[in-house]
Amino acid sequence: MAPISRTLSLALIIKTSAFTTPTKTLATRVVSATTNLPTSNNNNPTRQPMARRMIGSILDILGGGSSGMISPDAALKGRETQMPNINGLKHYVLGNDLMEVPEGYEVAVFGNGCFWGSEKAMWRMPKGIHSTAVGYCAGYTKNPTYNEACSGQTGHTEGVRVVFNPKEISYVDILRMFWESHDPTQYLGQGNDRGSQYRSGFYYFNDDQKRMIEASKTAYEKALGGREIKTEIAAASDYDKYGGLWYFAEQYHQQYLAKPGARPYCSAQPQGVSLPDADTWLPEDLKEKYKPSLPESFWKKHGPVRGCSVVRFDNEPISESSY
């Protein structure tokens, strides 16, 4: 079942207005319904997560979620228990441990719409990717579940965590894939997926990352003809007081699009616009250290095109001999 469109969601809400049930009560009933949905397994994880995604979009509109973020004080409290079955889990395609960060490797964390397609775009990069994982980032609830994140009541966005070898692939290449894989001018949503849980954001772990994210944002905004980019840029440390920036999502979400029976869904809205050459926007003192590792021939053949296309691609990483 495809995710419900905003138009259809509004139609359903208008229809319910003929009843006397207050909006808050209706929303509570929908949230309660999600807690009774059966847990999906690894072989067929589509049906219930997609239903929850639909319900989350309806709840977001009911609660006015598209107009802003929930406050930390109003967010769900969460729990101390970490997501089960993640410790020791191997990447479904790359085979490496999802949690480990080998010595000398770095981490990038971002969100740009439904995390299924966003993750696939990263693990398919031709070199330097140790692992990718999906999860919930930049929110206020400890160890949230998918139900909770989709309700918009945790403040998290669906995110992707990339562990990479900077000697093989540059942070600049990851940034370029991030920007070109979605429409960063959309606010609190991407395509049919609406709400704070689908917002665009990139989160930095050091000053170099911050400077590159901000400089590339300015460059891409100009490339988009001056359309304002709404991407959230924040330090990972900003979320330490809430338990941390990142929480792994359930096992069945990890590398979902590579698994048997996966439904090829992606809400991202690539604009078909390239990030300008890094030499035009990288700070002068960072140009040598962070120069792109992937040539322009890679982007011309394998870069994102307008409209979500990543779901149609093979699951294996792109061969370096192909460009």
Phi and psi restraints in degrees (value plus and minus 20) as a CYANA .aco file:
   2 ALA   PHI     -92.7   -52.7
   2 ALA   PSI     135.6   175.6
   3 PRO   PHI     -83.4   -43.4
   3 PRO   PSI     126.4   166.4
   4 ILE   PHI     -90.3   -50.3
   4 ILE   PSI     119.0   159.0
   5 SER   PHI     -98.9   -58.9
   5 SER   PSI     139.1   179.1
   6 ARG   PHI     -81.5   -41.5
   6 ARG   PSI     -58.5   -18.5
   7 THR   PHI     -82.8   -42.8
   7 THR   PSI     -66.4   -26.4
   8 LEU   PHI     -86.0   -46.0
   8 LEU   PSI     -57.3   -17.3
   9 SER   PHI     -79.4   -39.4
   9 SER   PSI     -65.0   -25.0
  10 LEU   PHI     -83.9   -43.9
  10 LEU   PSI     -57.7   -17.7
  11 ALA   PHI     -82.0   -42.0
  11 ALA   PSI     -61.3   -21.3
  12 LEU   PHI     -83.9   -43.9
  12 LEU   PSI     -59.3   -19.3
  13 ILE   PHI     -87.1   -47.1
  13 ILE   PSI     -62.1   -22.1
  14 ILE   PHI     -80.8   -40.8
  14 ILE   PSI     -60.4   -20.4
  15 LYS   PHI     -83.2   -43.2
  15 LYS   PSI     -59.8   -19.8
  16 THR   PHI     -91.0   -51.0
  16 THR   PSI     -38.7     1.3
  17 SER   PHI     -86.8   -46.8
  17 SER   PSI     -32.8     7.2
  18 ALA   PHI     -92.4   -52.4
  18 ALA   PSI     -34.6     5.4
  19 PHE   PHI    -115.7   -75.7
  19 PHE   PSI     147.0   187.0
  20 THR   PHI    -113.7   -73.7
  20 THR   PSI     -17.2    22.8
  21 THR   PHI     -86.3   -46.3
  21 THR   PSI     102.3   142.3
  22 PRO   PHI     -80.9   -40.9
  22 PRO   PSI     132.7   172.7
  23 THR   PHI     -76.7   -36.7
  23 THR   PSI     -63.1   -23.1
  24 LYS   PHI     -81.2   -41.2
  24 LYS   PSI     -61.0   -21.0
  25 THR   PHI     -85.6   -45.6
  25 THR   PSI     -62.4   -22.4
  26 LEU   PHI     -81.8   -41.8
  26 LEU   PSI     -64.3   -24.3
  27 ALA   PHI     -82.5   -42.5
  27 ALA   PSI     -60.6   -20.6
  28 THR   PHI     -81.2   -41.2
  28 THR   PSI     -59.5   -19.5
  29 ARG   PHI     -84.4   -44.4
  29 ARG   PSI     -58.7   -18.7
  30 VAL   PHI     -87.9   -47.9
  30 VAL   PSI     -62.4   -22.4
  31 VAL   PHI     -81.1   -41.1
  31 VAL   PSI     -62.6   -22.6
  32 SER   PHI     -81.4   -41.4
  32 SER   PSI     -57.2   -17.2
  33 ALA   PHI     -83.7   -43.7
  33 ALA   PSI     -54.7   -14.7
  34 THR   PHI     -87.4   -47.4
  34 THR   PSI     -49.1    -9.1
  35 THR   PHI     -91.2   -51.2
  35 THR   PSI     -35.8     4.2
  36 ASN   PHI    -119.2   -79.2
  36 ASN   PSI     -19.0    21.0
  37 LEU   PHI     -91.0   -51.0
  37 LEU   PSI     118.4   158.4
  38 PRO   PHI     -86.3   -46.3
  38 PRO   PSI     130.9   170.9
  39 THR   PHI     -94.9   -54.9
  39 THR   PSI     112.7   152.7
  40 SER   PHI     -96.2   -56.2
  40 SER   PSI     133.8   173.8
  41 ASN   PHI    -124.4   -84.4
  41 ASN   PSI     157.1   197.1
  42 ASN   PHI     -87.8   -47.8
  42 ASN   PSI     -47.3    -7.3
  43 ASN   PHI    -101.3   -61.3
  43 ASN   PSI     -48.4    -8.4
  44 ASN   PHI    -163.2  -123.2
  44 ASN   PSI      53.6    93.6
  45 PRO   PHI    -109.0   -69.0
  45 PRO   PSI     -10.4    29.6
  46 THR   PHI    -100.5   -60.5
  46 THR   PSI     -71.7   -31.7
  47 ARG   PHI     -76.5   -36.5
  47 ARG   PSI     -75.5   -35.5
  48 GLN   PHI     -91.6   -51.6
  48 GLN   PSI     -63.2   -23.2
  49 PRO   PHI     -77.0   -37.0
  49 PRO   PSI     -60.4   -20.4
  50 MET   PHI     -86.4   -46.4
  50 MET   PSI     -58.2   -18.2
  51 ALA   PHI     -83.2   -43.2
  51 ALA   PSI     -61.1   -21.1
  52 ARG   PHI     -86.6   -46.6
  52 ARG   PSI     -57.4   -17.4
  53 ARG   PHI     -81.1   -41.1
  53 ARG   PSI     -62.1   -22.1
  54 MET   PHI     -82.7   -42.7
  54 MET   PSI     -66.8   -26.8
  55 ILE   PHI     -82.7   -42.7
  55 ILE   PSI     -59.4   -19.4
  56 GLY   PHI     -81.2   -41.2
  56 GLY   PSI     -59.7   -19.7
  57 SER   PHI     -85.2   -45.2
  57 SER   PSI     -60.1   -20.1
  58 ILE   PHI     -84.4   -44.4
  58 ILE   PSI     -65.8   -25.8
  59 LEU   PHI     -80.5   -40.5
  59 LEU   PSI     -59.0   -19.0
  60 ASP   PHI     -80.7   -40.7
  60 ASP   PSI     -63.6   -23.6
  61 ILE   PHI     -89.3   -49.3
  61 ILE   PSI     -62.4   -22.4
  62 LEU   PHI     -77.5   -37.5
  62 LEU   PSI     -60.8   -20.8
  63 GLY   PHI    -112.5   -72.5
  63 GLY   PSI     -15.6    24.4
  64 GLY   PHI      51.8    91.8
  64 GLY   PSI       3.3    43.3
  65 GLY   PHI     -83.3   -43.3
  65 GLY   PSI     -44.9    -4.9
  66 SER   PHI     -91.0   -51.0
  66 SER   PSI     -30.1     9.9
  67 SER   PHI    -116.0   -76.0
  67 SER   PSI     -24.5    15.5
  68 GLY   PHI     155.3   195.3
  68 GLY   PSI     156.7   196.7
  69 MET   PHI    -114.1   -74.1
  69 MET   PSI     130.6   170.6
  70 ILE   PHI     -88.9   -48.9
  70 ILE   PSI     128.6   168.6
  71 SER   PHI    -102.2   -62.2
  71 SER   PSI     134.4   174.4
  72 PRO   PHI     -75.9   -35.9
  72 PRO   PSI     -58.5   -18.5
  73 ASP   PHI     -87.6   -47.6
  73 ASP   PSI     -48.8    -8.8
  74 ALA   PHI    -111.3   -71.3
  74 ALA   PSI     -29.5    10.5
  75 ALA   PHI     -90.4   -50.4
  75 ALA   PSI     136.3   176.3
  76 LEU   PHI     -81.0   -41.0
  76 LEU   PSI     128.3   168.3
  77 LYS   PHI     -97.2   -57.2
  77 LYS   PSI     -50.4   -10.4
  78 GLY   PHI      59.6    99.6
  78 GLY   PSI    -170.2  -130.2
  79 ARG   PHI    -177.8  -137.8
  79 ARG   PSI     142.6   182.6
  80 GLU   PHI    -103.9   -63.9
  80 GLU   PSI     -40.3    -0.3
  81 THR   PHI     -91.7   -51.7
  81 THR   PSI     106.9   146.9
  82 GLN   PHI     -96.4   -56.4
  82 GLN   PSI     142.2   182.2
  83 MET   PHI     -78.6   -38.6
  83 MET   PSI     106.5   146.5
  84 PRO   PHI     -92.0   -52.0
  84 PRO   PSI     137.9   177.9
  85 ASN   PHI      47.9    87.9
  85 ASN   PSI      -1.5    38.5
  86 ILE   PHI    -120.8   -80.8
  86 ILE   PSI     -59.1   -19.1
  87 ASN   PHI     -78.9   -38.9
  87 ASN   PSI      99.9   139.9
  88 GLY   PHI      65.9   105.9
  88 GLY   PSI     -21.4    18.6
  89 LEU   PHI     -89.4   -49.4
  89 LEU   PSI     115.5   155.5
  90 LYS   PHI    -116.2   -76.2
  90 LYS   PSI     125.2   165.2
  91 HIS   PHI     -81.0   -41.0
  91 HIS   PSI     111.4   151.4
  92 TYR   PHI     -84.0   -44.0
  92 TYR   PSI     -49.2    -9.2
  93 VAL   PHI    -123.7   -83.7
  93 VAL   PSI     -67.0   -27.0
  94 LEU   PHI    -107.8   -67.8
  94 LEU   PSI     -40.3    -0.3
  95 GLY   PHI      62.6   102.6
  95 GLY   PSI     -22.0    18.0
  96 ASN   PHI    -111.0   -71.0
  96 ASN   PSI     137.3   177.3
  97 ASP   PHI     -82.6   -42.6
  97 ASP   PSI     109.8   149.8
  98 LEU   PHI     -86.1   -46.1
  98 LEU   PSI     -50.3   -10.3
  99 MET   PHI    -110.9   -70.9
  99 MET   PSI     -42.0    -2.0
 100 GLU   PHI     -96.6   -56.6
 100 GLU   PSI     126.3   166.3
 101 VAL   PHI    -146.2  -106.2
 101 VAL   PSI      78.3   118.3
 102 PRO   PHI     -79.0   -39.0
 102 PRO   PSI     135.7   175.7
 103 GLU   PHI     -77.4   -37.4
 103 GLU   PSI     112.2   152.2
 104 GLY   PHI      69.3   109.3
 104 GLY   PSI     -29.6    10.4
 105 TYR   PHI    -109.5   -69.5
 105 TYR   PSI     140.9   180.9
 106 GLU   PHI    -146.1  -106.1
 106 GLU   PSI     150.1   190.1
 107 VAL   PHI    -145.6  -105.6
 107 VAL   PSI     118.0   158.0
 108 ALA   PHI    -143.0  -103.0
 108 ALA   PSI     117.5   157.5
 109 VAL   PHI    -151.6  -111.6
 109 VAL   PSI     110.8   150.8
 110 PHE   PHI    -175.1  -135.1
 110 PHE   PSI     149.4   189.4
 111 GLY   PHI    -159.4  -119.4
 111 GLY   PSI     115.1   155.1
 112 ASN   PHI    -170.3  -130.3
 112 ASN   PSI      30.7    70.7
 113 GLY   PHI      88.5   128.5
 113 GLY   PSI    -182.8  -142.8
 114 CYS   PHI     -71.4   -31.4
 114 CYS   PSI     106.0   146.0
 115 PHE   PHI     -91.0   -51.0
 115 PHE   PSI     -36.0     4.0
 116 TRP   PHI     -80.4   -40.4
 116 TRP   PSI     -75.5   -35.5
 117 GLY   PHI     -91.2   -51.2
 117 GLY   PSI     -54.8   -14.8
 118 SER   PHI     -82.0   -42.0
 118 SER   PSI     -60.5   -20.5
 119 GLU   PHI     -86.8   -46.8
 119 GLU   PSI     -63.2   -23.2
 120 LYS   PHI     -80.6   -40.6
 120 LYS   PSI     -58.7   -18.7
 121 ALA   PHI     -78.5   -38.5
 121 ALA   PSI     -52.6   -12.6
 122 MET   PHI    -102.2   -62.2
 122 MET   PSI     -62.4   -22.4
 123 TRP   PHI     -90.9   -50.9
 123 TRP   PSI     -38.0     2.0
 124 ARG   PHI    -102.8   -62.8
 124 ARG   PSI     -27.4    12.6
 125 MET   PHI     -79.8   -39.8
 125 MET   PSI     123.5   163.5
 126 PRO   PHI     -90.6   -50.6
 126 PRO   PSI     -38.0     2.0
 127 LYS   PHI    -180.4  -140.4
 127 LYS   PSI     138.8   178.8
 128 GLY   PHI      63.6   103.6
 128 GLY   PSI     -25.0    15.0
 129 ILE   PHI    -114.0   -74.0
 129 ILE   PSI      95.3   135.3
 130 HIS   PHI    -100.9   -60.9
 130 HIS   PSI     -64.4   -24.4
 131 SER   PHI    -181.3  -141.3
 131 SER   PSI     139.4   179.4
 132 THR   PHI    -150.7  -110.7
 132 THR   PSI     135.1   175.1
 133 ALA   PHI    -172.0  -132.0
 133 ALA   PSI     134.5   174.5
 134 VAL   PHI    -126.6   -86.6
 134 VAL   PSI     132.5   172.5
 135 GLY   PHI    -192.7  -152.7
 135 GLY   PSI    -182.1  -142.1
 136 TYR   PHI    -139.9   -99.9
 136 TYR   PSI     104.3   144.3
 137 CYS   PHI    -153.4  -113.4
 137 CYS   PSI     140.1   180.1
 138 ALA   PHI      40.1    80.1
 138 ALA   PSI      24.9    64.9
 139 GLY   PHI    -148.2  -108.2
 139 GLY   PSI    -187.0  -147.0
 140 TYR   PHI    -141.3  -101.3
 140 TYR   PSI     -21.5    18.5
 141 THR   PHI    -126.0   -86.0
 141 THR   PSI     109.7   149.7
 142 LYS   PHI     -91.5   -51.5
 142 LYS   PSI     112.6   152.6
 143 ASN   PHI      27.0    67.0
 143 ASN   PSI      39.5    79.5
 144 PRO   PHI     -90.8   -50.8
 144 PRO   PSI     138.6   178.6
 145 THR   PHI    -119.1   -79.1
 145 THR   PSI     150.1   190.1
 146 TYR   PHI     -81.0   -41.0
 146 TYR   PSI     -63.3   -23.3
 147 ASN   PHI     -75.4   -35.4
 147 ASN   PSI     -65.7   -25.7
 148 GLU   PHI     -89.0   -49.0
 148 GLU   PSI     -63.7   -23.7
 149 ALA   PHI     -82.5   -42.5
 149 ALA   PSI     -59.7   -19.7
 150 CYS   PHI     -89.8   -49.8
 150 CYS   PSI     -39.1     0.9
 151 SER   PHI     -96.1   -56.1
 151 SER   PSI     -34.1     5.9
 152 GLY   PHI      58.2    98.2
 152 GLY   PSI     -13.2    26.8
 153 GLN   PHI    -118.2   -78.2
 153 GLN   PSI     -12.0    28.0
 154 THR   PHI    -131.2   -91.2
 154 THR   PSI     -37.9     2.1
 155 GLY   PHI      63.2   103.2
 155 GLY   PSI     -21.4    18.6
 156 HIS   PHI    -100.8   -60.8
 156 HIS   PSI     135.6   175.6
 157 THR   PHI    -132.2   -92.2
 157 THR   PSI     129.2   169.2
 158 GLU   PHI     -85.1   -45.1
 158 GLU   PSI     101.5   141.5
 159 GLY   PHI    -144.0  -104.0
 159 GLY   PSI     149.5   189.5
 160 VAL   PHI    -148.0  -108.0
 160 VAL   PSI     115.4   155.4
 161 ARG   PHI    -133.5   -93.5
 161 ARG   PSI     104.2   144.2
 162 VAL   PHI    -136.2   -96.2
 162 VAL   PSI     103.7   143.7
 163 VAL   PHI    -123.0   -83.0
 163 VAL   PSI     100.8   140.8
 164 PHE   PHI    -158.8  -118.8
 164 PHE   PSI     138.7   178.7
 165 ASN   PHI    -116.1   -76.1
 165 ASN   PSI      88.8   128.8
 166 PRO   PHI     -86.8   -46.8
 166 PRO   PSI     -31.9     8.1
 167 LYS   PHI     -99.5   -59.5
 167 LYS   PSI     -35.8     4.2
 168 GLU   PHI    -131.8   -91.8
 168 GLU   PSI     -52.1   -12.1
 169 ILE   PHI    -160.2  -120.2
 169 ILE   PSI     117.0   157.0
 170 SER   PHI    -105.6   -65.6
 170 SER   PSI     130.6   170.6
 171 TYR   PHI     -76.9   -36.9
 171 TYR   PSI     -51.3   -11.3
 172 VAL   PHI     -82.4   -42.4
 172 VAL   PSI     -58.3   -18.3
 173 ASP   PHI     -85.9   -45.9
 173 ASP   PSI     -58.9   -18.9
 174 ILE   PHI     -86.3   -46.3
 174 ILE   PSI     -61.5   -21.5
 175 LEU   PHI     -80.9   -40.9
 175 LEU   PSI     -63.4   -23.4
 176 ARG   PHI     -82.3   -42.3
 176 ARG   PSI     -64.2   -24.2
 177 MET   PHI     -82.6   -42.6
 177 MET   PSI     -59.2   -19.2
 178 PHE   PHI     -78.9   -38.9
 178 PHE   PSI     -74.2   -34.2
 179 TRP   PHI     -83.7   -43.7
 179 TRP   PSI     -63.7   -23.7
 180 GLU   PHI     -98.6   -58.6
 180 GLU   PSI     -31.8     8.2
 181 SER   PHI    -108.7   -68.7
 181 SER   PSI     -19.0    21.0
 182 HIS   PHI    -177.0  -137.0
 182 HIS   PSI    -199.8  -159.8
 183 ASP   PHI    -124.7   -84.7
 183 ASP   PSI      78.2   118.2
 184 PRO   PHI     -94.4   -54.4
 184 PRO   PSI     -22.2    17.8
 185 THR   PHI    -106.7   -66.7
 185 THR   PSI     -28.1    11.9
 186 GLN   PHI     -99.7   -59.7
 186 GLN   PSI     119.3   159.3
 187 TYR   PHI    -122.8   -82.8
 187 TYR   PSI     105.2   145.2
 188 LEU   PHI      31.7    71.7
 188 LEU   PSI      33.2    73.2
 189 GLY   PHI     143.0   183.0
 189 GLY   PSI     149.2   189.2
 190 GLN   PHI    -173.1  -133.1
 190 GLN   PSI      95.6   135.6
 191 GLY   PHI      43.2    83.2
 191 GLY   PSI    -153.5  -113.5
 192 ASN   PHI     -96.4   -56.4
 192 ASN   PSI     -34.1     5.9
 193 ASP   PHI    -105.2   -65.2
 193 ASP   PSI      94.3   134.3
 194 ARG   PHI    -136.7   -96.7
 194 ARG   PSI     122.9   162.9
 195 GLY   PHI     110.6   150.6
 195 GLY   PSI     145.3   185.3
 196 SER   PHI     -81.8   -41.8
 196 SER   PSI     -42.8    -2.8
 197 GLN   PHI     -93.9   -53.9
 197 GLN   PSI     -23.7    16.3
 198 TYR   PHI    -140.7  -100.7
 198 TYR   PSI      -1.7    38.3
 199 ARG   PHI     -94.5   -54.5
 199 ARG   PSI     136.4   176.4
 200 SER   PHI    -103.9   -63.9
 200 SER   PSI     111.2   151.2
 201 GLY   PHI    -179.4  -139.4
 201 GLY   PSI     128.0   168.0
 202 PHE   PHI    -152.9  -112.9
 202 PHE   PSI     114.2   154.2
 203 TYR   PHI    -143.6  -103.6
 203 TYR   PSI     108.6   148.6
 204 TYR   PHI    -125.6   -85.6
 204 TYR   PSI     133.1   173.1
 205 PHE   PHI    -131.8   -91.8
 205 PHE   PSI     -27.2    12.8
 206 ASN   PHI    -176.4  -136.4
 206 ASN   PSI     153.1   193.1
 207 ASP   PHI     -88.3   -48.3
 207 ASP   PSI     -54.5   -14.5
 208 ASP   PHI     -80.3   -40.3
 208 ASP   PSI     -65.9   -25.9
 209 GLN   PHI     -81.1   -41.1
 209 GLN   PSI     -63.7   -23.7
 210 LYS   PHI     -77.5   -37.5
 210 LYS   PSI     -68.2   -28.2
 211 ARG   PHI     -83.8   -43.8
 211 ARG   PSI     -59.4   -19.4
 212 MET   PHI     -90.0   -50.0
 212 MET   PSI     -59.9   -19.9
 213 ILE   PHI     -81.9   -41.9
 213 ILE   PSI     -67.4   -27.4
 214 GLU   PHI     -86.2   -46.2
 214 GLU   PSI     -61.1   -21.1
 215 ALA   PHI     -87.7   -47.7
 215 ALA   PSI     -60.6   -20.6
 216 SER   PHI     -89.3   -49.3
 216 SER   PSI     -53.3   -13.3
 217 LYS   PHI     -81.4   -41.4
 217 LYS   PSI     -66.6   -26.6
 218 THR   PHI     -81.1   -41.1
 218 THR   PSI     -62.8   -22.8
 219 ALA   PHI     -85.9   -45.9
 219 ALA   PSI     -60.9   -20.9
 220 TYR   PHI     -93.2   -53.2
 220 TYR   PSI     -51.7   -11.7
 221 GLU   PHI     -81.1   -41.1
 221 GLU   PSI     -61.2   -21.2
 222 LYS   PHI     -86.6   -46.6
 222 LYS   PSI     -59.7   -19.7
 223 ALA   PHI     -83.8   -43.8
 223 ALA   PSI     -49.9    -9.9
 224 LEU   PHI    -104.4   -64.4
 224 LEU   PSI      -8.1    31.9
 225 GLY   PHI      60.0   100.0
 225 GLY   PSI       3.0    43.0
 226 GLY   PHI      68.4   108.4
 226 GLY   PSI     -18.5    21.5
 227 ARG   PHI     -82.8   -42.8
 227 ARG   PSI     115.2   155.2
 228 GLU   PHI     -90.9   -50.9
 228 GLU   PSI     106.3   146.3
 229 ILE   PHI    -103.8   -63.8
 229 ILE   PSI     111.4   151.4
 230 LYS   PHI    -121.0   -81.0
 230 LYS   PSI     -12.6    27.4
 231 THR   PHI     -78.0   -38.0
 231 THR   PSI     112.0   152.0
 232 GLU   PHI    -100.2   -60.2
 232 GLU   PSI     110.6   150.6
 233 ILE   PHI    -142.8  -102.8
 233 ILE   PSI     101.7   141.7
 234 ALA   PHI    -172.0  -132.0
 234 ALA   PSI     138.4   178.4
 235 ALA   PHI     -99.0   -59.0
 235 ALA   PSI     121.1   161.1
 236 ALA   PHI     -76.4   -36.4
 236 ALA   PSI     -55.9   -15.9
 237 SER   PHI     -86.2   -46.2
 237 SER   PSI     -38.6     1.4
 238 ASP   PHI     -80.9   -40.9
 238 ASP   PSI     -42.5    -2.5
 239 TYR   PHI    -123.8   -83.8
 239 TYR   PSI     -13.8    26.2
 240 ASP   PHI     -80.0   -40.0
 240 ASP   PSI     -57.2   -17.2
 241 LYS   PHI     -89.9   -49.9
 241 LYS   PSI     -33.3     6.7
 242 TYR   PHI    -123.6   -83.6
 242 TYR   PSI     -13.3    26.7
 243 GLY   PHI      90.4   130.4
 243 GLY   PSI     -32.3     7.7
 244 GLY   PHI     110.6   150.6
 244 GLY   PSI     142.8   182.8
 245 LEU   PHI     -89.8   -49.8
 245 LEU   PSI     -59.4   -19.4
 246 TRP   PHI    -143.4  -103.4
 246 TRP   PSI     118.2   158.2
 247 TYR   PHI    -155.0  -115.0
 247 TYR   PSI     111.5   151.5
 248 PHE   PHI     -86.9   -46.9
 248 PHE   PSI     121.7   161.7
 249 ALA   PHI     -99.2   -59.2
 249 ALA   PSI     152.4   192.4
 250 GLU   PHI     -76.6   -36.6
 250 GLU   PSI     134.2   174.2
 251 GLN   PHI     -76.5   -36.5
 251 GLN   PSI     -60.1   -20.1
 252 TYR   PHI     -87.6   -47.6
 252 TYR   PSI     -37.2     2.8
 253 HIS   PHI    -101.8   -61.8
 253 HIS   PSI     -43.4    -3.4
 254 GLN   PHI     -86.1   -46.1
 254 GLN   PSI     103.8   143.8
 255 GLN   PHI      31.5    71.5
 255 GLN   PSI      19.4    59.4
 256 TYR   PHI     -73.2   -33.2
 256 TYR   PSI     -64.8   -24.8
 257 LEU   PHI     -88.9   -48.9
 257 LEU   PSI     -31.7     8.3
 258 ALA   PHI    -113.1   -73.1
 258 ALA   PSI     -26.2    13.8
 259 LYS   PHI    -111.3   -71.3
 259 LYS   PSI     131.1   171.1
 260 PRO   PHI     -76.7   -36.7
 260 PRO   PSI     116.2   156.2
 261 GLY   PHI      62.8   102.8
 261 GLY   PSI     -18.8    21.2
 262 ALA   PHI     -83.2   -43.2
 262 ALA   PSI     119.5   159.5
 263 ARG   PHI    -111.2   -71.2
 263 ARG   PSI     105.5   145.5
 264 PRO   PHI     -93.9   -53.9
 264 PRO   PSI      56.2    96.2
 265 TYR   PHI    -129.2   -89.2
 265 TYR   PSI     118.6   158.6
 266 CYS   PHI    -176.7  -136.7
 266 CYS   PSI     110.0   150.0
 267 SER   PHI    -119.8   -79.8
 267 SER   PSI     -27.0    13.0
 268 ALA   PHI     -82.3   -42.3
 268 ALA   PSI     133.8   173.8
 269 GLN   PHI    -146.0  -106.0
 269 GLN   PSI      49.5    89.5
 270 PRO   PHI     -74.3   -34.3
 270 PRO   PSI     121.9   161.9
 271 GLN   PHI    -116.2   -76.2
 271 GLN   PSI     -23.8    16.2
 272 GLY   PHI      49.0    89.0
 272 GLY   PSI       4.5    44.5
 273 VAL   PHI    -136.6   -96.6
 273 VAL   PSI     109.7   149.7
 274 SER   PHI    -104.0   -64.0
 274 SER   PSI     124.6   164.6
 275 LEU   PHI     -88.6   -48.6
 275 LEU   PSI     111.6   151.6
 276 PRO   PHI     -76.8   -36.8
 276 PRO   PSI     139.0   179.0
 277 ASP   PHI     -69.6   -29.6
 277 ASP   PSI     113.6   153.6
 278 ALA   PHI     -78.4   -38.4
 278 ALA   PSI     -48.5    -8.5
 279 ASP   PHI     -83.9   -43.9
 279 ASP   PSI     -39.9     0.1
 280 THR   PHI    -107.9   -67.9
 280 THR   PSI     -33.5     6.5
 281 TRP   PHI    -152.9  -112.9
 281 TRP   PSI     -38.3     1.7
 282 LEU   PHI     -84.8   -44.8
 282 LEU   PSI     114.3   154.3
 283 PRO   PHI     -73.6   -33.6
 283 PRO   PSI     121.3   161.3
 284 GLU   PHI     -73.8   -33.8
 284 GLU   PSI     -61.0   -21.0
 285 ASP   PHI     -96.9   -56.9
 285 ASP   PSI     -24.3    15.7
 286 LEU   PHI    -129.7   -89.7
 286 LEU   PSI     -24.7    15.3
 287 LYS   PHI     -82.3   -42.3
 287 LYS   PSI     -62.0   -22.0
 288 GLU   PHI     -92.7   -52.7
 288 GLU   PSI     -63.3   -23.3
 289 LYS   PHI     -89.1   -49.1
 289 LYS   PSI     -54.8   -14.8
 290 TYR   PHI    -136.0   -96.0
 290 TYR   PSI       1.2    41.2
 291 LYS   PHI     -79.1   -39.1
 291 LYS   PSI     126.1   166.1
 292 PRO   PHI     -77.0   -37.0
 292 PRO   PSI     125.1   165.1
 293 SER   PHI    -116.4   -76.4
 293 SER   PSI     -44.1    -4.1
 294 LEU   PHI    -117.6   -77.6
 294 LEU   PSI     110.0   150.0
 295 PRO   PHI     -93.8   -53.8
 295 PRO   PSI     145.8   185.8
 296 GLU   PHI     -82.7   -42.7
 296 GLU   PSI     -47.1    -7.1
 297 SER   PHI     -82.7   -42.7
 297 SER   PSI     -51.5   -11.5
 298 PHE   PHI     -84.3   -44.3
 298 PHE   PSI     -67.5   -27.5
 299 TRP   PHI     -88.4   -48.4
 299 TRP   PSI     -54.8   -14.8
 300 LYS   PHI     -86.3   -46.3
 300 LYS   PSI     -53.5   -13.5
 301 LYS   PHI    -113.9   -73.9
 301 LYS   PSI     -55.1   -15.1
 302 HIS   PHI    -141.4  -101.4
 302 HIS   PSI     -20.5    19.5
 303 GLY   PHI     -89.3   -49.3
 303 GLY   PSI     139.2   179.2
 304 PRO   PHI     -78.3   -38.3
 304 PRO   PSI     124.2   164.2
 305 VAL   PHI    -135.8   -95.8
 305 VAL   PSI     145.2   185.2
 306 ARG   PHI     -78.2   -38.2
 306 ARG   PSI     111.9   151.9
 307 GLY   PHI      69.0   109.0
 307 GLY   PSI     130.1   170.1
 308 CYS   PHI     -94.6   -54.6
 308 CYS   PSI      94.8   134.8
 309 SER   PHI    -139.8   -99.8
 309 SER   PSI     -30.7     9.3
 310 VAL   PHI     -79.5   -39.5
 310 VAL   PSI     -50.3   -10.3
 311 VAL   PHI     -87.0   -47.0
 311 VAL   PSI     -38.6     1.4
 312 ARG   PHI    -107.1   -67.1
 312 ARG   PSI     -30.0    10.0
 313 PHE   PHI    -104.1   -64.1
 313 PHE   PSI     140.9   180.9
 314 ASP   PHI     -81.2   -41.2
 314 ASP   PSI     139.3   179.3
 315 ASN   PHI    -104.6   -64.6
 315 ASN   PSI     -45.3    -5.3
 316 GLU   PHI     -91.8   -51.8
 316 GLU   PSI     132.1   172.1
 317 PRO   PHI     -76.8   -36.8
 317 PRO   PSI     129.0   169.0
 318 ILE   PHI     -86.3   -46.3
 318 ILE   PSI     114.7   154.7
 319 SER   PHI     -95.1   -55.1
 319 SER   PSI     116.6   156.6
 320 GLU   PHI     -86.8   -46.8
 320 GLU   PSI     -40.0     0.0
 321 SER   PHI    -100.3   -60.3
 321 SER   PSI     -22.3    17.7
 322 SER   PHI    -111.8   -71.8
 322 SER   PSI     -21.9    18.1
